[in-house]
Structure formats: structure tokens, C-alpha cells
Amino acid sequence: MGSRSLILILLVLLAVIGIYMGSDPEHAARMAQVSRDAQFTGETRQLVLLALALGLGGFIVYLTMTRR
């Protein structure tokens, strides 16, 4: 099985699950509430973004220094 067919199968599965979950209004409302509750807010969000930026910057510096 090629990688293209595997990706296609996963995308179709994702679409089917999304349609099934979105068709139930109660489940869709619960999932939206879970998504809102899981989001970072305020200072925590700023700290997470700072950590991601520092990590990405460090990785870029690492790649720059180790590649010749």
C-alpha cells in the first residue's frame, strides 16, 4: 500500500468521523465546550508562545551551527 493511498484513507476516515460527530448537536456542543476549556488563556498562553518561539529559535540556531 503506497503512502498516497494511506493518506487518502486517513483523510476519508477523518471526514467521515467529522461528519458523524458534527451531525449530533449535543455532541457538537460538548466538543465545542471541551475545546474552549482546553485553550490557554492570559499569561499561560503568553508563556506557551514564548516557550515555542524559544524552542523554534534554538532549533534553527542548532541547524545553522551543525550544517556546513
N, CA, C and O atoms as a Tinker XYZ file with bonds, in Angstrom:
   272  protein
     1  N      0.854000   -1.167000    0.000000    73     2
     2  CA     0.000000    0.000000    0.000000    64     1     3
     3  C      0.902000    1.233000    0.000000    63     2     4     5
     4  O      1.780000    1.368000    0.853000    81     3
     5  N      0.684000    2.111000   -0.942000    73     3     6
     6  CA     1.507000    3.299000   -1.070000    64     5     7
     7  C      1.154000    4.359000   -0.041000    63     6     8     9
     8  O      0.104000    4.301000    0.600000    81     7
     9  N      2.039000    5.317000    0.103000    73     7    10
    10  CA     1.809000    6.367000    1.090000    64     9    11
    11  C      0.644000    7.266000    0.673000    63    10    12    13
    12  O     -0.074000    7.791000    1.524000    81    11
    13  N      0.457000    7.441000   -0.642000    73    11    14
    14  CA    -0.664000    8.274000   -1.094000    64    13    15
    15  C     -2.002000    7.645000   -0.733000    63    14    16    17
    16  O     -2.919000    8.340000   -0.294000    81    15
    17  N     -2.118000    6.338000   -0.914000    73    15    18
    18  CA    -3.387000    5.688000   -0.591000    64    17    19
    19  C     -3.624000    5.688000    0.918000    63    18    20    21
    20  O     -4.765000    5.805000    1.364000    81    19
    21  N     -2.562000    5.557000    1.703000    73    19    22
    22  CA    -2.708000    5.608000    3.157000    64    21    23
    23  C     -3.173000    6.989000    3.610000    63    22    24    25
    24  O     -4.043000    7.101000    4.474000    81    23
    25  N     -2.603000    8.026000    3.038000    73    23    26
    26  CA    -3.018000    9.392000    3.375000    64    25    27
    27  C     -4.459000    9.620000    2.951000    63    26    28    29
    28  O     -5.229000   10.236000    3.688000    81    27
    29  N     -4.831000    9.136000    1.787000    73    27    30
    30  CA    -6.204000    9.279000    1.305000    64    29    31
    31  C     -7.191000    8.564000    2.228000    63    30    32    33
    32  O     -8.254000    9.098000    2.543000    81    31
    33  N     -6.834000    7.359000    2.657000    73    31    34
    34  CA    -7.697000    6.610000    3.584000    64    33    35
    35  C     -7.859000    7.361000    4.893000    63    34    36    37
    36  O     -8.965000    7.441000    5.427000    81    35
    37  N     -6.777000    7.912000    5.415000    73    35    38
    38  CA    -6.854000    8.669000    6.675000    64    37    39
    39  C     -7.707000    9.927000    6.522000    63    38    40    41
    40  O     -8.473000   10.267000    7.424000    81    39
    41  N     -7.581000   10.621000    5.389000    73    39    42
    42  CA    -8.392000   11.812000    5.163000    64    41    43
    43  C     -9.879000   11.473000    5.050000    63    42    44    45
    44  O    -10.726000   12.198000    5.572000    81    43
    45  N    -10.190000   10.377000    4.372000    73    43    46
    46  CA   -11.584000    9.952000    4.257000    64    45    47
    47  C    -12.131000    9.562000    5.626000    63    46    48    49
    48  O    -13.263000    9.905000    5.967000    81    47
    49  N    -11.335000    8.850000    6.402000    73    47    50
    50  CA   -11.760000    8.471000    7.751000    64    49    51
    51  C    -11.993000    9.697000    8.612000    63    50    52    53
    52  O    -12.971000    9.751000    9.357000    81    51
    53  N    -11.114000   10.681000    8.523000    73    51    54
    54  CA   -11.273000   11.922000    9.274000    64    53    55
    55  C    -12.552000   12.643000    8.866000    63    54    56    57
    56  O    -13.272000   13.157000    9.721000    81    55
    57  N    -12.842000   12.685000    7.562000    73    55    58
    58  CA   -14.056000   13.346000    7.086000    64    57    59
    59  C    -15.306000   12.626000    7.577000    63    58    60    61
    60  O    -16.266000   13.272000    7.997000    81    59
    61  N    -15.306000   11.300000    7.528000    73    59    62
    62  CA   -16.473000   10.534000    7.980000    64    61    63
    63  C    -16.706000   10.735000    9.470000    63    62    64    65
    64  O    -17.843000   10.934000    9.898000    81    63
    65  N    -15.647000   10.685000   10.257000    73    63    66
    66  CA   -15.793000   10.899000   11.700000    64    65    67
    67  C    -16.268000   12.319000   11.979000    63    66    68    69
    68  O    -17.118000   12.530000   12.844000    81    67
    69  N    -15.723000   13.299000   11.248000    73    67    70
    70  CA   -16.156000   14.684000   11.429000    64    69    71
    71  C    -17.622000   14.883000   11.107000    63    70    72    73
    72  O    -18.332000   15.579000   11.833000    81    71
    73  N    -18.080000   14.275000   10.022000    73    71    74
    74  CA   -19.498000   14.382000    9.653000    64    73    75
    75  C    -20.371000   13.722000   10.708000    63    74    76    77
    76  O    -21.412000   14.261000   11.083000    81    75
    77  N    -19.948000   12.552000   11.189000    73    75    78
    78  CA   -20.735000   11.835000   12.203000    64    77    79
    79  C    -20.810000   12.635000   13.502000    63    78    80    81
    80  O    -21.881000   12.767000   14.094000    81    79
    81  N    -19.662000   13.171000   13.944000    73    79    82
    82  CA   -19.644000   13.921000   15.202000    64    81    83
    83  C    -20.395000   15.252000   15.072000    63    82    84    85
    84  O    -21.037000   15.704000   16.020000    81    83
    85  N    -20.310000   15.869000   13.901000    73    83    86
    86  CA   -20.973000   17.153000   13.708000    64    85    87
    87  C    -22.471000   17.047000   13.530000    63    86    88    89
    88  O    -23.185000   18.036000   13.693000    81    87
    89  N    -22.960000   15.862000   13.199000    73    87    90
    90  CA   -24.397000   15.714000   12.965000    64    89    91
    91  C    -25.196000   15.648000   14.261000    63    90    92    93
    92  O    -26.396000   15.919000   14.259000    81    91
    93  N    -24.550000   15.292000   15.362000    73    91    94
    94  CA   -25.229000   15.235000   16.657000    64    93    95
    95  C    -25.036000   16.578000   17.354000    63    94    96    97
    96  O    -23.922000   16.878000   17.783000    81    95
    97  N    -26.092000   17.409000   17.484000    73    95    98
    98  CA   -25.932000   18.747000   18.062000    64    97    99
    99  C    -25.431000   18.735000   19.505000    63    98   100   101
   100  O    -24.637000   19.593000   19.889000    81    99
   101  N    -25.884000   17.779000   20.299000    73    99   102
   102  CA   -25.446000   17.725000   21.695000    64   101   103
   103  C    -23.963000   17.401000   21.781000    63   102   104   105
   104  O    -23.225000   18.008000   22.558000    81   103
   105  N    -23.539000   16.444000   20.979000    73   103   106
   106  CA   -22.126000   16.073000   20.986000    64   105   107
   107  C    -21.267000   17.214000   20.457000    63   106   108   109
   108  O    -20.182000   17.470000   20.978000    81   107
   109  N    -21.745000   17.898000   19.429000    73   107   110
   110  CA   -21.003000   19.032000   18.872000    64   109   111
   111  C    -20.870000   20.141000   19.911000    63   110   112   113
   112  O    -19.819000   20.775000   20.005000    81   111
   113  N    -21.920000   20.380000   20.690000    73   111   114
   114  CA   -21.861000   21.409000   21.736000    64   113   115
   115  C    -20.881000   21.009000   22.829000    63   114   116   117
   116  O    -20.126000   21.846000   23.324000    81   115
   117  N    -20.887000   19.731000   23.208000    73   115   118
   118  CA   -19.932000   19.261000   24.231000    64   117   119
   119  C    -18.497000   19.381000   23.740000    63   118   120   121
   120  O    -17.611000   19.788000   24.493000    81   119
   121  N    -18.265000   19.028000   22.474000    73   119   122
   122  CA   -16.914000   19.114000   21.923000    64   121   123
   123  C    -16.445000   20.568000   21.834000    63   122   124   125
   124  O    -15.270000   20.852000   22.067000    81   123
   125  N    -17.350000   21.487000   21.499000    73   123   126
   126  CA   -17.001000   22.907000   21.449000    64   125   127
   127  C    -16.650000   23.412000   22.844000    63   126   128   129
   128  O    -15.717000   24.201000   22.996000    81   127
   129  N    -17.386000   22.968000   23.868000    73   127   130
   130  CA   -17.100000   23.375000   25.242000    64   129   131
   131  C    -15.756000   22.819000   25.690000    63   130   132   133
   132  O    -14.986000   23.527000   26.340000    81   131
   133  N    -15.460000   21.575000   25.359000    73   131   134
   134  CA   -14.170000   20.976000   25.706000    64   133   135
   135  C    -13.040000   21.747000   25.041000    63   134   136   137
   136  O    -12.001000   21.987000   25.656000    81   135
   137  N    -13.241000   22.134000   23.792000    73   135   138
   138  CA   -12.218000   22.908000   23.070000    64   137   139
   139  C    -11.991000   24.262000   23.733000    63   138   140   141
   140  O    -10.850000   24.702000   23.873000    81   139
   141  N    -13.068000   24.921000   24.137000    73   139   142
   142  CA   -12.920000   26.219000   24.818000    64   141   143
   143  C    -12.226000   26.058000   26.163000    63   142   144   145
   144  O    -11.410000   26.898000   26.540000    81   143
   145  N    -12.538000   24.996000   26.888000    73   143   146
   146  CA   -11.935000   24.778000   28.204000    64   145   147
   147  C    -10.456000   24.416000   28.104000    63   146   148   149
   148  O     -9.688000   24.697000   29.024000    81   147
   149  N    -10.051000   23.797000   27.000000    73   147   150
   150  CA    -8.674000   23.341000   26.855000    64   149   151
   151  C     -7.732000   24.440000   26.365000    63   150   152   153
   152  O     -6.515000   24.265000   26.405000    81   151
   153  N     -8.266000   25.551000   25.911000    73   151   154
   154  CA    -7.425000   26.614000   25.380000    64   153   155
   155  C     -6.671000   27.313000   26.503000    63   154   156   157
   156  O     -7.169000   27.478000   27.616000    81   155
   157  N     -5.439000   27.721000   26.163000    73   155   158
   158  CA    -4.663000   28.506000   27.108000    64   157   159
   159  C     -5.184000   29.934000   27.094000    63   158   160   161
   160  O     -5.562000   30.455000   26.044000    81   159
   161  N     -5.202000   30.570000   28.269000    73   159   162
   162  CA    -5.692000   31.938000   28.342000    64   161   163
   163  C     -4.683000   32.803000   29.082000    63   162   164   165
   164  O     -3.924000   32.317000   29.921000    81   163
   165  N     -4.687000   34.064000   28.766000    73   163   166
   166  CA    -3.917000   35.053000   29.503000    64   165   167
   167  C     -2.429000   34.805000   29.526000    63   166   168   169
   168  O     -1.795000   34.580000   28.495000    81   167
   169  N     -1.884000   34.852000   30.738000    73   167   170
   170  CA    -0.442000   34.734000   30.931000    64   169   171
   171  C      0.070000   33.350000   30.530000    63   170   172   173
   172  O      1.176000   33.233000   30.003000    81   171
   173  N     -0.705000   32.323000   30.767000    73   171   174
   174  CA    -0.290000   30.973000   30.381000    64   173   175
   175  C     -0.093000   30.882000   28.875000    63   174   176   177
   176  O      0.861000   30.264000   28.402000    81   175
   177  N     -0.994000   31.496000   28.131000    73   175   178
   178  CA    -0.871000   31.492000   26.671000    64   177   179
   179  C      0.415000   32.183000   26.232000    63   178   180   181
   180  O      1.118000   31.700000   25.345000    81   179
   181  N      0.716000   33.322000   26.863000    73   179   182
   182  CA     1.937000   34.053000   26.521000    64   181   183
   183  C      3.180000   33.223000   26.834000    63   182   184   185
   184  O      4.136000   33.220000   26.058000    81   183
   185  N      3.172000   32.526000   27.960000    73   183   186
   186  CA     4.318000   31.692000   28.324000    64   185   187
   187  C      4.496000   30.522000   27.354000    63   186   188   189
   188  O      5.621000   30.179000   26.992000    81   187
   189  N      3.397000   29.918000   26.939000    73   187   190
   190  CA     3.473000   28.812000   25.984000    64   189   191
   191  C      4.003000   29.301000   24.647000    63   190   192   193
   192  O      4.852000   28.645000   24.043000    81   191
   193  N      3.514000   30.448000   24.172000    73   191   194
   194  CA     4.008000   31.004000   22.909000    64   193   195
   195  C      5.480000   31.371000   23.000000    63   194   196   197
   196  O      6.226000   31.161000   22.044000    81   195
   197  N      5.910000   31.916000   24.131000    73   195   198
   198  CA     7.324000   32.250000   24.337000    64   197   199
   199  C      8.181000   30.990000   24.319000    63   198   200   201
   200  O      9.245000   30.972000   23.700000    81   199
   201  N      7.728000   29.944000   24.989000    73   199   202
   202  CA     8.481000   28.683000   25.008000    64   201   203
   203  C      8.577000   28.088000   23.604000    63   202   204   205
   204  O      9.633000   27.588000   23.215000    81   203
   205  N      7.490000   28.137000   22.845000    73   203   206
   206  CA     7.521000   27.641000   21.468000    64   205   207
   207  C      8.466000   28.458000   20.601000    63   206   208   209
   208  O      9.213000   27.902000   19.797000    81   207
   209  N      8.434000   29.776000   20.762000    73   207   210
   210  CA     9.325000   30.634000   19.975000    64   209   211
   211  C     10.786000   30.372000   20.327000    63   210   212   213
   212  O     11.630000   30.299000   19.433000    81   211
   213  N     11.097000   30.229000   21.615000    73   211   214
   214  CA    12.465000   29.946000   22.030000    64   213   215
   215  C     12.918000   28.571000   21.539000    63   214   216   217
   216  O     14.055000   28.408000   21.097000    81   215
   217  N     12.039000   27.603000   21.615000    73   215   218
   218  CA    12.374000   26.266000   21.130000    64   217   219
   219  C     12.637000   26.261000   19.632000    63   218   220   221
   220  O     13.604000   25.656000   19.169000    81   219
   221  N     11.788000   26.927000   18.883000    73   219   222
   222  CA    11.971000   27.006000   17.437000    64   221   223
   223  C     13.248000   27.768000   17.095000    63   222   224   225
   224  O     14.002000   27.357000   16.213000    81   223
   225  N     13.489000   28.870000   17.788000    73   223   226
   226  CA    14.716000   29.640000   17.569000    64   225   227
   227  C     15.954000   28.827000   17.893000    63   226   228   229
   228  O     16.935000   28.863000   17.151000    81   227
   229  N     15.915000   28.103000   18.985000    73   227   230
   230  CA    17.038000   27.246000   19.354000    64   229   231
   231  C     17.285000   26.155000   18.335000    63   230   232   233
   232  O     18.432000   25.825000   18.036000    81   231
   233  N     16.222000   25.597000   17.806000    73   231   234
   234  CA    16.359000   24.556000   16.791000    64   233   235
   235  C     16.972000   25.114000   15.511000    63   234   236   237
   236  O     17.816000   24.468000   14.889000    81   235
   237  N     16.550000   26.311000   15.119000    73   235   238
   238  CA    17.114000   26.946000   13.931000    64   237   239
   239  C     18.599000   27.245000   14.137000    63   238   240   241
   240  O     19.403000   27.029000   13.230000    81   239
   241  N     18.967000   27.737000   15.317000    73   239   242
   242  CA    20.381000   28.001000   15.616000    64   241   243
   243  C     21.167000   26.697000   15.595000    63   242   244   245
   244  O     22.277000   26.650000   15.066000    81   243
   245  N     20.604000   25.645000   16.163000    73   243   246
   246  CA    21.271000   24.338000   16.157000    64   245   247
   247  C     21.523000   23.861000   14.729000    63   246   248   249
   248  O     22.627000   23.422000   14.404000    81   247
   249  N     20.501000   23.947000   13.876000    73   247   250
   250  CA    20.670000   23.523000   12.493000    64   249   251
   251  C     21.681000   24.390000   11.760000    63   250   252   253
   252  O     22.453000   23.888000   10.943000    81   251
   253  N     21.682000   25.687000   12.045000    73   251   254
   254  CA    22.626000   26.596000   11.399000    64   253   255
   255  C     24.071000   26.263000   11.809000    63   254   256   257
   256  O     24.977000   26.276000   10.975000    81   255
   257  N     24.272000   25.971000   13.074000    73   255   258
   258  CA    25.623000   25.707000   13.579000    64   257   259
   259  C     26.147000   24.333000   13.162000    63   258   260   261
   260  O     27.351000   24.177000   12.958000    81   259
   261  N     25.279000   23.345000   13.033000    73   259   262
   262  CA    25.748000   21.993000   12.759000    64   261   263
   263  C     25.855000   21.699000   11.274000    63   262   264   265
   264  O     26.549000   20.751000   10.906000    81   263
   265  N     25.211000   22.455000   10.403000    73   263   266
   266  CA    25.296000   22.213000    8.953000    64   265   267
   267  C     26.403000   23.069000    8.365000    63   266   268   269
   268  O     26.519000   24.258000    8.664000    81   267
   269  N     27.191000   22.461000    7.547000    73   267   270
   270  CA    28.285000   23.216000    6.923000    64   269   271
   271  C     28.255000   23.079000    5.447000    63   270   272
   272  O     29.102000   23.647000    4.757000    81   271
